[in-house]
């Protein structure tokens, strides 16, 4: 019911507050209720199902960010970062987590959206964007990951967690016929010997 009422109330509030503090008359209220009725007539049950379940935080950037509520991640994403140019990706990781150049984008109908970031054993650095993925190992199957990209929200559910040798690049180069998300960081935190790989399947777009 909240999902149904909220957009209706929002229209009413916007129409009333958008009058530049002018006196609200009967005609304005009538027009506002007209907008509400039009919304009601045009809304189908399918439309209601498309309303995104609320996030517990406001994404830092609705066009480029990742939100993982379980481990308090709310970080910008820097798109199309080279995974081989150390200077480039270290600079990107100071601003957020990095999307691997050449990997899929969230809006693609299939492919692997590959995002990586550092982790650290220093608790004082965990809040830095460069160490965003320190607690990635706490994720379990079906935990939600949300990607904000170009005004849309893409929700994924964790399907797999694995640790691979640092030289193993299969997680990045593998070909897939469905839209998936891969998150990568060091394992153990702050040590580059191995890589922690989280794979998640896309379940919704809002």
matplotlib code that plots the C-alpha trace (Angstrom):
import matplotlib.pyplot as plt

x = [0.0, 2.9, 4.3, 0.9, 0.2, 3.7, 3.7, 0.1, 1.1, 4.3, 2.3, 0.0, 2.8, 4.8, 1.8, 0.9, 4.4, 5.4, 3.1, 5.9, 4.2, 1.0, -2.3, -3.7, -7.3, -10.1, -9.1, -5.6, -6.7, -9.2, -6.4, -4.1, -6.7, -7.2, -3.5, -3.9, -6.9, -5.0, -2.1, -4.5, -6.1, -2.8, -1.2, -1.3, -0.4, 2.7, 3.7, 3.5, 5.8, 8.4, 8.7, 12.1, 12.2, 13.7, 17.4, 18.4, 20.8, 20.7, 23.2, 26.1, 25.5, 22.4, 24.2, 27.4, 27.4, 27.3, 25.2, 25.7, 23.6, 24.8, 28.3, 27.6, 29.0, 27.8, 30.5, 30.9, 31.9, 34.5, 33.7, 36.0, 39.2, 42.2, 43.1, 46.6, 47.5, 48.5, 48.7, 45.2, 43.4, 45.1, 43.9, 40.4, 40.3, 40.8, 37.5, 35.5, 35.4, 36.6, 34.7, 37.0, 37.3, 36.0, 33.7, 29.9, 27.8, 24.8, 22.5, 23.7, 21.3, 24.1, 27.7, 29.9, 30.0, 33.4, 34.1, 37.2, 38.6, 41.2, 40.8, 42.9, 43.8, 44.0, 40.6, 41.3, 41.3, 38.2, 36.0, 38.2, 36.9, 40.2, 39.4, 35.7, 35.7, 37.5, 34.4, 33.3, 34.0, 31.0, 28.6, 26.5, 24.3, 21.3, 22.6, 21.6, 23.9, 22.5, 24.2, 23.1, 23.8, 22.4, 19.3, 18.4, 18.9, 20.1, 19.7, 21.8, 21.8, 25.0, 25.2, 28.8, 31.9, 35.3, 39.0, 41.4, 45.2, 46.2, 47.3, 43.9, 42.0, 39.2, 36.6, 37.3, 37.7, 34.9, 32.1, 28.5, 25.1, 23.3, 23.7, 26.0, 28.1, 31.5, 33.2, 36.9, 39.3, 42.4, 42.4, 43.3, 42.6, 45.6, 47.5, 47.6, 48.4, 44.9, 41.6, 38.2, 35.6, 31.9, 29.5, 25.9, 23.0, 20.9, 17.3, 15.6, 16.0, 14.1]
y = [0.0, 2.4, 1.8, 2.6, 5.7, 7.3, 8.4, 9.7, 11.8, 12.9, 14.3, 16.1, 17.6, 18.7, 20.4, 22.2, 23.2, 24.2, 27.2, 29.5, 30.1, 31.4, 30.9, 27.5, 27.8, 25.3, 25.1, 24.2, 21.5, 20.2, 20.0, 18.2, 15.6, 15.2, 14.4, 11.8, 10.2, 10.0, 8.3, 5.8, 5.0, 4.5, 2.4, -1.3, -4.1, -4.7, -1.1, -1.5, -4.6, -2.4, -0.1, -0.6, -1.9, 1.0, 1.1, 2.0, 4.7, 7.3, 6.4, 8.8, 9.1, 7.9, 7.6, 5.8, 4.0, 0.7, 0.0, -3.1, -2.6, -5.7, -4.4, -0.6, 0.0, 3.2, 4.1, 6.0, 3.9, 5.1, 3.6, 2.1, 1.9, 0.0, -3.1, -3.1, 0.5, 0.7, 4.5, 4.8, 2.4, 3.6, 7.1, 5.8, 3.9, 7.1, 8.3, 5.1, 1.5, 0.8, -0.7, -2.7, -1.2, -3.6, -5.5, -5.1, -2.2, -2.6, -1.7, -4.5, -7.3, -9.8, -9.8, -9.5, -6.1, -6.3, -4.0, -4.1, -2.3, -2.7, -4.1, -3.4, -4.9, -1.4, -0.7, 3.1, 2.9, 0.8, 3.9, 5.1, 4.5, 2.9, 0.1, -0.2, -4.0, -4.9, -6.7, -8.2, -11.7, -11.3, -11.6, -14.8, -16.3, -14.1, -10.9, -7.9, -5.6, -2.5, -0.7, 2.8, 3.6, 6.4, 7.0, 3.3, 0.9, -2.7, -5.2, -8.4, -11.3, -13.1, -16.5, -17.5, -16.6, -18.0, -17.4, -17.7, -17.2, -13.6, -14.6, -16.2, -13.8, -16.1, -14.2, -11.1, -12.8, -15.4, -15.1, -15.3, -15.3, -13.5, -10.3, -10.8, -8.7, -9.7, -8.0, -8.5, -7.6, -8.9, -11.9, -11.8, -8.0, -5.9, -8.9, -9.4, -13.1, -14.2, -12.6, -12.8, -13.1, -12.4, -13.3, -12.1, -12.5, -9.6, -10.0, -6.6, -3.2, -0.2]
z = [0.0, 0.7, -2.8, -4.2, -2.1, -2.2, -5.9, -5.5, -2.5, -4.3, -7.2, -4.8, -2.8, -5.8, -7.4, -4.2, -3.3, -6.8, -6.9, -5.7, -2.4, -4.1, -2.5, -3.4, -4.7, -5.4, -9.1, -8.3, -5.8, -8.4, -11.1, -8.6, -7.9, -11.6, -12.0, -9.2, -10.9, -14.2, -12.5, -10.9, -14.2, -16.0, -13.3, -13.7, -11.3, -13.5, -13.0, -9.2, -9.4, -11.1, -8.1, -6.5, -3.0, -0.9, -0.1, 3.5, 2.2, -0.5, -3.2, -3.4, -7.2, -8.9, -12.2, -11.0, -7.7, -5.9, -2.8, -0.7, 2.4, 4.3, 4.5, 4.4, 1.0, -0.7, -3.2, -6.5, -9.5, -11.9, -15.3, -17.9, -15.9, -17.3, -15.3, -16.7, -16.2, -12.5, -12.4, -14.0, -11.7, -8.5, -9.3, -10.0, -6.7, -4.8, -6.1, -5.8, -7.0, -10.6, -13.5, -15.7, -19.2, -21.8, -19.5, -19.8, -18.6, -16.4, -19.2, -21.5, -22.0, -21.3, -20.2, -17.2, -15.3, -13.6, -10.7, -8.5, -5.5, -2.8, 0.7, 3.8, 7.1, 8.6, 10.2, 10.0, 6.2, 5.7, 5.2, 2.3, -1.2, -2.1, 0.5, -0.2, -0.6, 2.7, 4.1, 0.8, 2.3, 4.5, 1.6, 1.2, -1.4, -2.3, -0.6, -2.7, -4.6, -6.3, -9.1, -10.1, -13.7, -15.9, -13.9, -13.5, -10.6, -11.4, -8.6, -8.4, -6.0, -5.0, -6.5, -5.9, -3.7, -4.5, -3.9, -6.9, -7.3, -8.2, -11.7, -12.5, -14.8, -15.8, -13.7, -15.9, -19.3, -19.2, -21.7, -20.4, -22.0, -19.2, -17.3, -14.3, -11.9, -10.7, -7.7, -7.1, -4.3, -2.5, -0.2, 2.6, 2.9, 1.9, 0.5, -3.3, -3.3, -4.0, -5.3, -3.7, -6.4, -5.9, -8.7, -8.7, -11.2, -12.2, -11.0, -11.6, -13.3, -12.0]

ax = plt.figure().add_subplot(projection="3d")
ax.plot(x, y, z, "-o")
ax.set_aspect("equal")
plt.show()
